[in-house]
Amino acid sequence: MTAAKVYTIRVPESDAQQIEFVARVEGLSINELFRTALDQYFEVLRDDAGFVGRAKAQLAHDRKIAKRLV
């Protein structure tokens, strides 16, 4: 298994009920449901020109900061 990082999130009870329902219907663990949802969200972001532009600007900004440090 690849390295993994654990996150704790808080969701409203009504969302938790829906998450648990969808996981049961789809035969997934809640962990698998979240990973699937994140994979789908990342795909959407890759095709979003606005996001790509903001990400490139952030990377350029971060490079300037890093150059001052190293």
mmCIF file as Biopython writes it, N, C-alpha, C and O atoms, coordinates in Angstrom:
data_model
#
loop_
_atom_site.group_PDB
_atom_site.id
_atom_site.type_symbol
_atom_site.label_atom_id
_atom_site.label_alt_id
_atom_site.label_comp_id
_atom_site.label_asym_id
_atom_site.label_entity_id
_atom_site.label_seq_id
_atom_site.pdbx_PDB_ins_code
_atom_site.Cartn_x
_atom_site.Cartn_y
_atom_site.Cartn_z
_atom_site.occupancy
_atom_site.B_iso_or_equiv
_atom_site.auth_seq_id
_atom_site.auth_asym_id
_atom_site.pdbx_PDB_model_num
ATOM 1   N N  . MET A ? 1  ? 0.846   -1.185 0.000   1.0 0.0 1  A 1 
ATOM 2   C CA . MET A ? 1  ? 0.000   0.000  0.000   1.0 0.0 1  A 1 
ATOM 3   C C  . MET A ? 1  ? 0.886   1.242  0.000   1.0 0.0 1  A 1 
ATOM 4   O O  . MET A ? 1  ? 1.941   1.264  0.634   1.0 0.0 1  A 1 
ATOM 5   N N  . THR A ? 2  ? 0.452   2.260  -0.708  1.0 0.0 2  A 1 
ATOM 6   C CA . THR A ? 2  ? 1.207   3.499  -0.745  1.0 0.0 2  A 1 
ATOM 7   C C  . THR A ? 2  ? 1.020   4.256  0.563   1.0 0.0 2  A 1 
ATOM 8   O O  . THR A ? 2  ? 0.091   3.990  1.326   1.0 0.0 2  A 1 
ATOM 9   N N  . ALA A ? 3  ? 1.913   5.195  0.803   1.0 0.0 3  A 1 
ATOM 10  C CA . ALA A ? 3  ? 1.810   6.005  2.017   1.0 0.0 3  A 1 
ATOM 11  C C  . ALA A ? 3  ? 0.473   6.745  2.017   1.0 0.0 3  A 1 
ATOM 12  O O  . ALA A ? 3  ? -0.029  7.140  0.964   1.0 0.0 3  A 1 
ATOM 13  N N  . ALA A ? 4  ? -0.079  6.920  3.172   1.0 0.0 4  A 1 
ATOM 14  C CA . ALA A ? 4  ? -1.378  7.580  3.290   1.0 0.0 4  A 1 
ATOM 15  C C  . ALA A ? 4  ? -1.328  8.582  4.427   1.0 0.0 4  A 1 
ATOM 16  O O  . ALA A ? 4  ? -0.558  8.431  5.376   1.0 0.0 4  A 1 
ATOM 17  N N  . LYS A ? 5  ? -2.143  9.586  4.320   1.0 0.0 5  A 1 
ATOM 18  C CA . LYS A ? 5  ? -2.290  10.585 5.370   1.0 0.0 5  A 1 
ATOM 19  C C  . LYS A ? 5  ? -3.733  10.532 5.845   1.0 0.0 5  A 1 
ATOM 20  O O  . LYS A ? 5  ? -4.652  10.375 5.041   1.0 0.0 5  A 1 
ATOM 21  N N  . VAL A ? 6  ? -3.930  10.661 7.132   1.0 0.0 6  A 1 
ATOM 22  C CA . VAL A ? 6  ? -5.258  10.584 7.722   1.0 0.0 6  A 1 
ATOM 23  C C  . VAL A ? 6  ? -5.759  12.002 7.982   1.0 0.0 6  A 1 
ATOM 24  O O  . VAL A ? 6  ? -5.043  12.827 8.550   1.0 0.0 6  A 1 
ATOM 25  N N  . TYR A ? 7  ? -6.980  12.276 7.566   1.0 0.0 7  A 1 
ATOM 26  C CA . TYR A ? 7  ? -7.644  13.548 7.818   1.0 0.0 7  A 1 
ATOM 27  C C  . TYR A ? 7  ? -8.909  13.294 8.623   1.0 0.0 7  A 1 
ATOM 28  O O  . TYR A ? 7  ? -9.561  12.263 8.461   1.0 0.0 7  A 1 
ATOM 29  N N  . THR A ? 8  ? -9.245  14.220 9.474   1.0 0.0 8  A 1 
ATOM 30  C CA . THR A ? 8  ? -10.510 14.175 10.192  1.0 0.0 8  A 1 
ATOM 31  C C  . THR A ? 8  ? -11.349 15.329 9.681   1.0 0.0 8  A 1 
ATOM 32  O O  . THR A ? 8  ? -10.886 16.469 9.636   1.0 0.0 8  A 1 
ATOM 33  N N  . ILE A ? 9  ? -12.576 15.038 9.297   1.0 0.0 9  A 1 
ATOM 34  C CA . ILE A ? 9  ? -13.469 16.108 8.837   1.0 0.0 9  A 1 
ATOM 35  C C  . ILE A ? 9  ? -14.734 16.102 9.685   1.0 0.0 9  A 1 
ATOM 36  O O  . ILE A ? 9  ? -15.126 15.082 10.253  1.0 0.0 9  A 1 
ATOM 37  N N  . ARG A ? 10 ? -15.348 17.255 9.750   1.0 0.0 10 A 1 
ATOM 38  C CA . ARG A ? 10 ? -16.628 17.374 10.456  1.0 0.0 10 A 1 
ATOM 39  C C  . ARG A ? 10 ? -17.697 17.717 9.422   1.0 0.0 10 A 1 
ATOM 40  O O  . ARG A ? 10 ? -17.523 18.618 8.601   1.0 0.0 10 A 1 
ATOM 41  N N  . VAL A ? 11 ? -18.789 16.990 9.478   1.0 0.0 11 A 1 
ATOM 42  C CA . VAL A ? 11 ? -19.912 17.255 8.579   1.0 0.0 11 A 1 
ATOM 43  C C  . VAL A ? 11 ? -21.189 17.332 9.403   1.0 0.0 11 A 1 
ATOM 44  O O  . VAL A ? 11 ? -21.302 16.687 10.445  1.0 0.0 11 A 1 
ATOM 45  N N  . PRO A ? 12 ? -22.138 18.114 8.939   1.0 0.0 12 A 1 
ATOM 46  C CA . PRO A ? 12 ? -23.428 18.156 9.647   1.0 0.0 12 A 1 
ATOM 47  C C  . PRO A ? 12 ? -24.076 16.768 9.644   1.0 0.0 12 A 1 
ATOM 48  O O  . PRO A ? 12 ? -23.850 15.965 8.739   1.0 0.0 12 A 1 
ATOM 49  N N  . GLU A ? 13 ? -24.871 16.507 10.656  1.0 0.0 13 A 1 
ATOM 50  C CA . GLU A ? 13 ? -25.526 15.201 10.791  1.0 0.0 13 A 1 
ATOM 51  C C  . GLU A ? 13 ? -26.314 14.836 9.534   1.0 0.0 13 A 1 
ATOM 52  O O  . GLU A ? 13 ? -26.299 13.683 9.104   1.0 0.0 13 A 1 
ATOM 53  N N  . SER A ? 14 ? -26.999 15.812 8.946   1.0 0.0 14 A 1 
ATOM 54  C CA . SER A ? 14 ? -27.792 15.510 7.737   1.0 0.0 14 A 1 
ATOM 55  C C  . SER A ? 14 ? -26.886 15.056 6.596   1.0 0.0 14 A 1 
ATOM 56  O O  . SER A ? 14 ? -27.258 14.162 5.836   1.0 0.0 14 A 1 
ATOM 57  N N  . ASP A ? 15 ? -25.706 15.656 6.464   1.0 0.0 15 A 1 
ATOM 58  C CA . ASP A ? 15 ? -24.758 15.218 5.441   1.0 0.0 15 A 1 
ATOM 59  C C  . ASP A ? 15 ? -24.217 13.834 5.784   1.0 0.0 15 A 1 
ATOM 60  O O  . ASP A ? 15 ? -24.067 12.994 4.897   1.0 0.0 15 A 1 
ATOM 61  N N  . ALA A ? 16 ? -23.927 13.591 7.043   1.0 0.0 16 A 1 
ATOM 62  C CA . ALA A ? 16 ? -23.408 12.292 7.470   1.0 0.0 16 A 1 
ATOM 63  C C  . ALA A ? 16 ? -24.398 11.182 7.115   1.0 0.0 16 A 1 
ATOM 64  O O  . ALA A ? 16 ? -24.000 10.113 6.652   1.0 0.0 16 A 1 
ATOM 65  N N  . GLN A ? 17 ? -25.679 11.440 7.333   1.0 0.0 17 A 1 
ATOM 66  C CA . GLN A ? 17 ? -26.693 10.442 7.006   1.0 0.0 17 A 1 
ATOM 67  C C  . GLN A ? 17 ? -26.692 10.154 5.503   1.0 0.0 17 A 1 
ATOM 68  O O  . GLN A ? 17 ? -26.801 8.998  5.093   1.0 0.0 17 A 1 
ATOM 69  N N  . GLN A ? 18 ? -26.572 11.189 4.691   1.0 0.0 18 A 1 
ATOM 70  C CA . GLN A ? 18 ? -26.552 11.002 3.238   1.0 0.0 18 A 1 
ATOM 71  C C  . GLN A ? 18 ? -25.277 10.272 2.796   1.0 0.0 18 A 1 
ATOM 72  O O  . GLN A ? 18 ? -25.327 9.398  1.930   1.0 0.0 18 A 1 
ATOM 73  N N  . ILE A ? 19 ? -24.155 10.630 3.386   1.0 0.0 19 A 1 
ATOM 74  C CA . ILE A ? 19 ? -22.889 9.969  3.066   1.0 0.0 19 A 1 
ATOM 75  C C  . ILE A ? 19 ? -23.001 8.478  3.369   1.0 0.0 19 A 1 
ATOM 76  O O  . ILE A ? 19 ? -22.641 7.640  2.542   1.0 0.0 19 A 1 
ATOM 77  N N  . GLU A ? 20 ? -23.497 8.157  4.544   1.0 0.0 20 A 1 
ATOM 78  C CA . GLU A ? 20 ? -23.624 6.754  4.948   1.0 0.0 20 A 1 
ATOM 79  C C  . GLU A ? 20 ? -24.602 6.003  4.050   1.0 0.0 20 A 1 
ATOM 80  O O  . GLU A ? 20 ? -24.369 4.844  3.707   1.0 0.0 20 A 1 
ATOM 81  N N  . PHE A ? 21 ? -25.686 6.658  3.673   1.0 0.0 21 A 1 
ATOM 82  C CA . PHE A ? 21 ? -26.678 6.043  2.786   1.0 0.0 21 A 1 
ATOM 83  C C  . PHE A ? 21 ? -26.060 5.739  1.423   1.0 0.0 21 A 1 
ATOM 84  O O  . PHE A ? 21 ? -26.180 4.625  0.914   1.0 0.0 21 A 1 
ATOM 85  N N  . VAL A ? 22 ? -25.399 6.735  0.837   1.0 0.0 22 A 1 
ATOM 86  C CA . VAL A ? 22 ? -24.786 6.541  -0.478  1.0 0.0 22 A 1 
ATOM 87  C C  . VAL A ? 22 ? -23.734 5.434  -0.422  1.0 0.0 22 A 1 
ATOM 88  O O  . VAL A ? 22 ? -23.657 4.606  -1.330  1.0 0.0 22 A 1 
ATOM 89  N N  . ALA A ? 23 ? -22.938 5.414  0.622   1.0 0.0 23 A 1 
ATOM 90  C CA . ALA A ? 23 ? -21.914 4.373  0.762   1.0 0.0 23 A 1 
ATOM 91  C C  . ALA A ? 23 ? -22.563 2.986  0.809   1.0 0.0 23 A 1 
ATOM 92  O O  . ALA A ? 23 ? -22.082 2.051  0.169   1.0 0.0 23 A 1 
ATOM 93  N N  . ARG A ? 24 ? -23.651 2.860  1.566   1.0 0.0 24 A 1 
ATOM 94  C CA . ARG A ? 24 ? -24.344 1.567  1.645   1.0 0.0 24 A 1 
ATOM 95  C C  . ARG A ? 24 ? -24.909 1.169  0.284   1.0 0.0 24 A 1 
ATOM 96  O O  . ARG A ? 24 ? -24.754 0.026  -0.145  1.0 0.0 24 A 1 
ATOM 97  N N  . VAL A ? 25 ? -25.560 2.109  -0.391  1.0 0.0 25 A 1 
ATOM 98  C CA . VAL A ? 25 ? -26.163 1.816  -1.693  1.0 0.0 25 A 1 
ATOM 99  C C  . VAL A ? 25 ? -25.097 1.405  -2.700  1.0 0.0 25 A 1 
ATOM 100 O O  . VAL A ? 25 ? -25.300 0.477  -3.482  1.0 0.0 25 A 1 
ATOM 101 N N  . GLU A ? 26 ? -23.966 2.093  -2.679  1.0 0.0 26 A 1 
ATOM 102 C CA . GLU A ? 26 ? -22.894 1.822  -3.638  1.0 0.0 26 A 1 
ATOM 103 C C  . GLU A ? 26 ? -21.986 0.674  -3.208  1.0 0.0 26 A 1 
ATOM 104 O O  . GLU A ? 26 ? -21.113 0.259  -3.971  1.0 0.0 26 A 1 
ATOM 105 N N  . GLY A ? 27 ? -22.180 0.160  -2.004  1.0 0.0 27 A 1 
ATOM 106 C CA . GLY A ? 27 ? -21.352 -0.938 -1.517  1.0 0.0 27 A 1 
ATOM 107 C C  . GLY A ? 27 ? -19.913 -0.513 -1.259  1.0 0.0 27 A 1 
ATOM 108 O O  . GLY A ? 27 ? -18.982 -1.294 -1.458  1.0 0.0 27 A 1 
ATOM 109 N N  . LEU A ? 28 ? -19.738 0.724  -0.817  1.0 0.0 28 A 1 
ATOM 110 C CA . LEU A ? 28 ? -18.411 1.286  -0.553  1.0 0.0 28 A 1 
ATOM 111 C C  . LEU A ? 28 ? -18.252 1.588  0.925   1.0 0.0 28 A 1 
ATOM 112 O O  . LEU A ? 28 ? -19.228 1.820  1.638   1.0 0.0 28 A 1 
ATOM 113 N N  . SER A ? 29 ? -17.006 1.581  1.371   1.0 0.0 29 A 1 
ATOM 114 C CA . SER A ? 29 ? -16.747 2.121  2.693   1.0 0.0 29 A 1 
ATOM 115 C C  . SER A ? 29 ? -16.835 3.649  2.570   1.0 0.0 29 A 1 
ATOM 116 O O  . SER A ? 29 ? -16.760 4.192  1.468   1.0 0.0 29 A 1 
ATOM 117 N N  . ILE A ? 30 ? -16.988 4.312  3.673   1.0 0.0 30 A 1 
ATOM 118 C CA . ILE A ? 30 ? -17.022 5.774  3.636   1.0 0.0 30 A 1 
ATOM 119 C C  . ILE A ? 30 ? -15.687 6.291  3.119   1.0 0.0 30 A 1 
ATOM 120 O O  . ILE A ? 30 ? -15.651 7.273  2.377   1.0 0.0 30 A 1 
ATOM 121 N N  . ASN A ? 31 ? -14.603 5.653  3.496   1.0 0.0 31 A 1 
ATOM 122 C CA . ASN A ? 31 ? -13.287 6.028  3.003   1.0 0.0 31 A 1 
ATOM 123 C C  . ASN A ? 31 ? -13.232 5.943  1.471   1.0 0.0 31 A 1 
ATOM 124 O O  . ASN A ? 31 ? -12.756 6.865  0.810   1.0 0.0 31 A 1 
ATOM 125 N N  . GLU A ? 32 ? -13.719 4.839  0.921   1.0 0.0 32 A 1 
ATOM 126 C CA . GLU A ? 32 ? -13.728 4.666  -0.534  1.0 0.0 32 A 1 
ATOM 127 C C  . GLU A ? 32 ? -14.623 5.713  -1.204  1.0 0.0 32 A 1 
ATOM 128 O O  . GLU A ? 32 ? -14.290 6.233  -2.270  1.0 0.0 32 A 1 
ATOM 129 N N  . LEU A ? 33 ? -15.751 6.014  -0.575  1.0 0.0 33 A 1 
ATOM 130 C CA . LEU A ? 33 ? -16.665 7.018  -1.122  1.0 0.0 33 A 1 
ATOM 131 C C  . LEU A ? 33 ? -15.973 8.381  -1.210  1.0 0.0 33 A 1 
ATOM 132 O O  . LEU A ? 33 ? -16.067 9.062  -2.231  1.0 0.0 33 A 1 
ATOM 133 N N  . PHE A ? 34 ? -15.287 8.773  -0.148  1.0 0.0 34 A 1 
ATOM 134 C CA . PHE A ? 34 ? -14.586 10.060 -0.160  1.0 0.0 34 A 1 
ATOM 135 C C  . PHE A ? 34 ? -13.458 10.068 -1.186  1.0 0.0 34 A 1 
ATOM 136 O O  . PHE A ? 34 ? -13.277 11.055 -1.900  1.0 0.0 34 A 1 
ATOM 137 N N  . ARG A ? 35 ? -12.698 8.974  -1.266  1.0 0.0 35 A 1 
ATOM 138 C CA . ARG A ? 35 ? -11.605 8.932  -2.246  1.0 0.0 35 A 1 
ATOM 139 C C  . ARG A ? 35 ? -12.146 9.021  -3.664  1.0 0.0 35 A 1 
ATOM 140 O O  . ARG A ? 35 ? -11.564 9.703  -4.508  1.0 0.0 35 A 1 
ATOM 141 N N  . THR A ? 36 ? -13.248 8.342  -3.933  1.0 0.0 36 A 1 
ATOM 142 C CA . THR A ? 36 ? -13.869 8.400  -5.256  1.0 0.0 36 A 1 
ATOM 143 C C  . THR A ? 36 ? -14.352 9.813  -5.563  1.0 0.0 36 A 1 
ATOM 144 O O  . THR A ? 36 ? -14.135 10.326 -6.661  1.0 0.0 36 A 1 
ATOM 145 N N  . ALA A ? 37 ? -15.001 10.433 -4.594  1.0 0.0 37 A 1 
ATOM 146 C CA . ALA A ? 37 ? -15.496 11.797 -4.784  1.0 0.0 37 A 1 
ATOM 147 C C  . ALA A ? 37 ? -14.335 12.762 -5.032  1.0 0.0 37 A 1 
ATOM 148 O O  . ALA A ? 37 ? -14.429 13.637 -5.893  1.0 0.0 37 A 1 
ATOM 149 N N  . LEU A ? 38 ? -13.242 12.606 -4.281  1.0 0.0 38 A 1 
ATOM 150 C CA . LEU A ? 38 ? -12.076 13.469 -4.486  1.0 0.0 38 A 1 
ATOM 151 C C  . LEU A ? 38 ? -11.457 13.243 -5.852  1.0 0.0 38 A 1 
ATOM 152 O O  . LEU A ? 38 ? -11.078 14.207 -6.518  1.0 0.0 38 A 1 
ATOM 153 N N  . ASP A ? 39 ? -11.345 12.001 -6.286  1.0 0.0 39 A 1 
ATOM 154 C CA . ASP A ? 39 ? -10.807 11.718 -7.620  1.0 0.0 39 A 1 
ATOM 155 C C  . ASP A ? 39 ? -11.638 12.419 -8.691  1.0 0.0 39 A 1 
ATOM 156 O O  . ASP A ? 39 ? -11.092 13.003 -9.627  1.0 0.0 39 A 1 
ATOM 157 N N  . GLN A ? 40 ? -12.959 12.358 -8.546  1.0 0.0 40 A 1 
ATOM 158 C CA . GLN A ? 40 ? -13.845 13.016 -9.508  1.0 0.0 40 A 1 
ATOM 159 C C  . GLN A ? 40 ? -13.684 14.527 -9.457  1.0 0.0 40 A 1 
ATOM 160 O O  . GLN A ? 40 ? -13.689 15.182 -10.499 1.0 0.0 40 A 1 
ATOM 161 N N  . TYR A ? 41 ? -13.541 15.092 -8.265  1.0 0.0 41 A 1 
ATOM 162 C CA . TYR A ? 41 ? -13.353 16.533 -8.116  1.0 0.0 41 A 1 
ATOM 163 C C  . TYR A ? 41 ? -12.035 16.975 -8.748  1.0 0.0 41 A 1 
ATOM 164 O O  . TYR A ? 41 ? -11.980 18.005 -9.419  1.0 0.0 41 A 1 
ATOM 165 N N  . PHE A ? 42 ? -10.968 16.191 -8.532  1.0 0.0 42 A 1 
ATOM 166 C CA . PHE A ? 42 ? -9.676  16.536 -9.132  1.0 0.0 42 A 1 
ATOM 167 C C  . PHE A ? 42 ? -9.769  16.520 -10.657 1.0 0.0 42 A 1 
ATOM 168 O O  . PHE A ? 42 ? -9.158  17.362 -11.314 1.0 0.0 42 A 1 
ATOM 169 N N  . GLU A ? 43 ? -10.513 15.586 -11.227 1.0 0.0 43 A 1 
ATOM 170 C CA . GLU A ? 43 ? -10.709 15.550 -12.679 1.0 0.0 43 A 1 
ATOM 171 C C  . GLU A ? 43 ? -11.400 16.829 -13.157 1.0 0.0 43 A 1 
ATOM 172 O O  . GLU A ? 43 ? -11.017 17.407 -14.174 1.0 0.0 43 A 1 
ATOM 173 N N  . VAL A ? 44 ? -12.412 17.261 -12.422 1.0 0.0 44 A 1 
ATOM 174 C CA . VAL A ? 44 ? -13.121 18.503 -12.768 1.0 0.0 44 A 1 
ATOM 175 C C  . VAL A ? 44 ? -12.150 19.679 -12.735 1.0 0.0 44 A 1 
ATOM 176 O O  . VAL A ? 44 ? -12.160 20.519 -13.636 1.0 0.0 44 A 1 
ATOM 177 N N  . LEU A ? 45 ? -11.313 19.743 -11.701 1.0 0.0 45 A 1 
ATOM 178 C CA . LEU A ? 45 ? -10.361 20.848 -11.574 1.0 0.0 45 A 1 
ATOM 179 C C  . LEU A ? 45 ? -9.359  20.868 -12.722 1.0 0.0 45 A 1 
ATOM 180 O O  . LEU A ? 45 ? -9.005  21.940 -13.213 1.0 0.0 45 A 1 
ATOM 181 N N  . ARG A ? 46 ? -8.899  19.703 -13.155 1.0 0.0 46 A 1 
ATOM 182 C CA . ARG A ? 46 ? -7.927  19.642 -14.255 1.0 0.0 46 A 1 
ATOM 183 C C  . ARG A ? 46 ? -8.491  20.254 -15.526 1.0 0.0 46 A 1 
ATOM 184 O O  . ARG A ? 46 ? -7.737  20.791 -16.338 1.0 0.0 46 A 1 
ATOM 185 N N  . ASP A ? 47 ? -9.786  20.183 -15.710 1.0 0.0 47 A 1 
ATOM 186 C CA . ASP A ? 47 ? -10.433 20.723 -16.907 1.0 0.0 47 A 1 
ATOM 187 C C  . ASP A ? 47 ? -10.946 22.149 -16.717 1.0 0.0 47 A 1 
ATOM 188 O O  . ASP A ? 47 ? -11.542 22.716 -17.633 1.0 0.0 47 A 1 
ATOM 189 N N  . ASP A ? 48 ? -10.722 22.733 -15.545 1.0 0.0 48 A 1 
ATOM 190 C CA . ASP A ? 48 ? -11.224 24.067 -15.220 1.0 0.0 48 A 1 
ATOM 191 C C  . ASP A ? 48 ? -10.117 25.092 -15.477 1.0 0.0 48 A 1 
ATOM 192 O O  . ASP A ? 48 ? -9.157  25.181 -14.711 1.0 0.0 48 A 1 
ATOM 193 N N  . ALA A ? 49 ? -10.257 25.864 -16.559 1.0 0.0 49 A 1 
ATOM 194 C CA . ALA A ? 49 ? -9.226  26.831 -16.937 1.0 0.0 49 A 1 
ATOM 195 C C  . ALA A ? 49 ? -8.974  27.846 -15.820 1.0 0.0 49 A 1 
ATOM 196 O O  . ALA A ? 49 ? -7.833  28.257 -15.609 1.0 0.0 49 A 1 
ATOM 197 N N  . GLY A ? 50 ? -10.001 28.247 -15.120 1.0 0.0 50 A 1 
ATOM 198 C CA . GLY A ? 50 ? -9.839  29.193 -14.016 1.0 0.0 50 A 1 
ATOM 199 C C  . GLY A ? 50 ? -8.971  28.622 -12.917 1.0 0.0 50 A 1 
ATOM 200 O O  . GLY A ? 50 ? -8.080  29.299 -12.402 1.0 0.0 50 A 1 
ATOM 201 N N  . PHE A ? 51 ? -9.231  27.371 -12.555 1.0 0.0 51 A 1 
ATOM 202 C CA . PHE A ? 51 ? -8.416  26.724 -11.526 1.0 0.0 51 A 1 
ATOM 203 C C  . PHE A ? 51 ? -6.976  26.589 -11.989 1.0 0.0 51 A 1 
ATOM 204 O O  . PHE A ? 51 ? -6.047  26.891 -11.240 1.0 0.0 51 A 1 
ATOM 205 N N  . VAL A ? 52 ? -6.789  26.135 -13.225 1.0 0.0 52 A 1 
ATOM 206 C CA . VAL A ? 52 ? -5.431  25.943 -13.743 1.0 0.0 52 A 1 
ATOM 207 C C  . VAL A ? 52 ? -4.664  27.266 -13.707 1.0 0.0 52 A 1 
ATOM 208 O O  . VAL A ? 52 ? -3.491  27.292 -13.334 1.0 0.0 52 A 1 
ATOM 209 N N  . GLY A ? 53 ? -5.308  28.346 -14.086 1.0 0.0 53 A 1 
ATOM 210 C CA . GLY A ? 53 ? -4.664  29.652 -14.032 1.0 0.0 53 A 1 
ATOM 211 C C  . GLY A ? 53 ? -4.289  30.053 -12.610 1.0 0.0 53 A 1 
ATOM 212 O O  . GLY A ? 53 ? -3.186  30.541 -12.367 1.0 0.0 53 A 1 
ATOM 213 N N  . ARG A ? 54 ? -5.206  29.845 -11.675 1.0 0.0 54 A 1 
ATOM 214 C CA . ARG A ? 54 ? -4.922  30.172 -10.270 1.0 0.0 54 A 1 
ATOM 215 C C  . ARG A ? 54 ? -3.801  29.294 -9.711  1.0 0.0 54 A 1 
ATOM 216 O O  . ARG A ? 54 ? -2.969  29.765 -8.936  1.0 0.0 54 A 1 
ATOM 217 N N  . ALA A ? 55 ? -3.781  28.022 -10.104 1.0 0.0 55 A 1 
ATOM 218 C CA . ALA A ? 55 ? -2.743  27.110 -9.633  1.0 0.0 55 A 1 
ATOM 219 C C  . ALA A ? 55 ? -1.373  27.532 -10.170 1.0 0.0 55 A 1 
ATOM 220 O O  . ALA A ? 55 ? -0.385  27.507 -9.436  1.0 0.0 55 A 1 
ATOM 221 N N  . LYS A ? 56 ? -1.314  27.912 -11.425 1.0 0.0 56 A 1 
ATOM 222 C CA . LYS A ? 56 ? -0.045  28.364 -12.000 1.0 0.0 56 A 1 
ATOM 223 C C  . LYS A ? 56 ? 0.432   29.639 -11.310 1.0 0.0 56 A 1 
ATOM 224 O O  . LYS A ? 56 ? 1.623   29.784 -11.038 1.0 0.0 56 A 1 
ATOM 225 N N  . ALA A ? 57 ? -0.475  30.553 -11.029 1.0 0.0 57 A 1 
ATOM 226 C CA . ALA A ? 57 ? -0.111  31.787 -10.330 1.0 0.0 57 A 1 
ATOM 227 C C  . ALA A ? 57 ? 0.399   31.470 -8.925  1.0 0.0 57 A 1 
ATOM 228 O O  . ALA A ? 57 ? 1.369   32.075 -8.466  1.0 0.0 57 A 1 
ATOM 229 N N  . GLN A ? 58 ? -0.243  30.534 -8.247  1.0 0.0 58 A 1 
ATOM 230 C CA . GLN A ? 58 ? 0.195   30.144 -6.905  1.0 0.0 58 A 1 
ATOM 231 C C  . GLN A ? 58 ? 1.582   29.524 -6.940  1.0 0.0 58 A 1 
ATOM 232 O O  . GLN A ? 58 ? 2.420   29.813 -6.086  1.0 0.0 58 A 1 
ATOM 233 N N  . LEU A ? 59 ? 1.824   28.668 -7.935  1.0 0.0 59 A 1 
ATOM 234 C CA . LEU A ? 59 ? 3.142   28.047 -8.078  1.0 0.0 59 A 1 
ATOM 235 C C  . LEU A ? 59 ? 4.221   29.095 -8.329  1.0 0.0 59 A 1 
ATOM 236 O O  . LEU A ? 59 ? 5.306   29.015 -7.753  1.0 0.0 59 A 1 
ATOM 237 N N  . ALA A ? 60 ? 3.936   30.071 -9.177  1.0 0.0 60 A 1 
ATOM 238 C CA . ALA A ? 60 ? 4.906   31.132 -9.455  1.0 0.0 60 A 1 
ATOM 239 C C  . ALA A ? 60 ? 5.197   31.923 -8.179  1.0 0.0 60 A 1 
ATOM 240 O O  . ALA A ? 60 ? 6.348   32.254 -7.898  1.0 0.0 60 A 1 
ATOM 241 N N  . HIS A ? 61 ? 4.165   32.219 -7.423  1.0 0.0 61 A 1 
ATOM 242 C CA . HIS A ? 61 ? 4.325   32.935 -6.152  1.0 0.0 61 A 1 
ATOM 243 C C  . HIS A ? 61 ? 5.176   32.119 -5.177  1.0 0.0 61 A 1 
ATOM 244 O O  . HIS A ? 61 ? 6.079   32.654 -4.534  1.0 0.0 61 A 1 
ATOM 245 N N  . ASP A ? 62 ? 4.884   30.827 -5.074  1.0 0.0 62 A 1 
ATOM 246 C CA . ASP A ? 62 ? 5.613   29.956 -4.164  1.0 0.0 62 A 1 
ATOM 247 C C  . ASP A ? 62 ? 7.084   29.850 -4.566  1.0 0.0 62 A 1 
ATOM 248 O O  . ASP A ? 62 ? 7.961   29.803 -3.704  1.0 0.0 62 A 1 
ATOM 249 N N  . ARG A ? 63 ? 7.358   29.814 -5.880  1.0 0.0 63 A 1 
ATOM 250 C CA . ARG A ? 63 ? 8.746   29.753 -6.336  1.0 0.0 63 A 1 
ATOM 251 C C  . ARG A ? 63 ? 9.521   30.992 -5.906  1.0 0.0 63 A 1 
ATOM 252 O O  . ARG A ? 63 ? 10.678  30.890 -5.499  1.0 0.0 63 A 1 
ATOM 253 N N  . LYS A ? 64 ? 8.893   32.158 -5.993  1.0 0.0 64 A 1 
ATOM 254 C CA . LYS A ? 64 ? 9.549   33.390 -5.573  1.0 0.0 64 A 1 
ATOM 255 C C  . LYS A ? 64 ? 9.900   33.338 -4.078  1.0 0.0 64 A 1 
ATOM 256 O O  . LYS A ? 64 ? 10.984  33.755 -3.673  1.0 0.0 64 A 1 
ATOM 257 N N  . ILE A ? 65 ? 8.991   32.832 -3.288  1.0 0.0 65 A 1 
ATOM 258 C CA . ILE A ? 65 ? 9.246   32.701 -1.842  1.0 0.0 65 A 1 
ATOM 259 C C  . ILE A ? 65 ? 10.384  31.714 -1.612  1.0 0.0 65 A 1 
ATOM 260 O O  . ILE A ? 65 ? 11.299  31.991 -0.837  1.0 0.0 65 A 1 
ATOM 261 N N  . ALA A ? 66 ? 10.331  30.559 -2.283  1.0 0.0 66 A 1 
ATOM 262 C CA . ALA A ? 66 ? 11.359  29.536 -2.092  1.0 0.0 66 A 1 
ATOM 263 C C  . ALA A ? 66 ? 12.741  30.056 -2.498  1.0 0.0 66 A 1 
ATOM 264 O O  . ALA A ? 66 ? 13.732  29.740 -1.840  1.0 0.0 66 A 1 
ATOM 265 N N  . LYS A ? 67 ? 12.820  30.843 -3.564  1.0 0.0 67 A 1 
ATOM 266 C CA . LYS A ? 67 ? 14.112  31.383 -4.019  1.0 0.0 67 A 1 
ATOM 267 C C  . LYS A ? 67 ? 14.731  32.287 -2.944  1.0 0.0 67 A 1 
ATOM 268 O O  . LYS A ? 67 ? 15.954  32.356 -2.826  1.0 0.0 67 A 1 
ATOM 269 N N  . ARG A ? 68 ? 13.915  32.960 -2.181  1.0 0.0 68 A 1 
ATOM 270 C CA . ARG A ? 68 ? 14.438  33.823 -1.110  1.0 0.0 68 A 1 
ATOM 271 C C  . ARG A ? 68 ? 14.978  32.990 0.047   1.0 0.0 68 A 1 
ATOM 272 O O  . ARG A ? 68 ? 15.823  33.460 0.809   1.0 0.0 68 A 1 
ATOM 273 N N  . LEU A ? 69 ? 14.501  31.774 0.180   1.0 0.0 69 A 1 
ATOM 274 C CA . LEU A ? 69 ? 14.886  30.928 1.309   1.0 0.0 69 A 1 
ATOM 275 C C  . LEU A ? 69 ? 16.057  30.016 1.012   1.0 0.0 69 A 1 
ATOM 276 O O  . LEU A ? 69 ? 16.797  29.651 1.926   1.0 0.0 69 A 1 
ATOM 277 N N  . VAL A ? 70 ? 16.244  29.638 -0.240  1.0 0.0 70 A 1 
ATOM 278 C CA . VAL A ? 70 ? 17.316  28.678 -0.566  1.0 0.0 70 A 1 
ATOM 279 C C  . VAL A ? 70 ? 18.293  29.255 -1.576  1.0 0.0 70 A 1 
ATOM 280 O O  . VAL A ? 70 ? 19.251  28.585 -1.960  1.0 0.0 70 A 1 
#
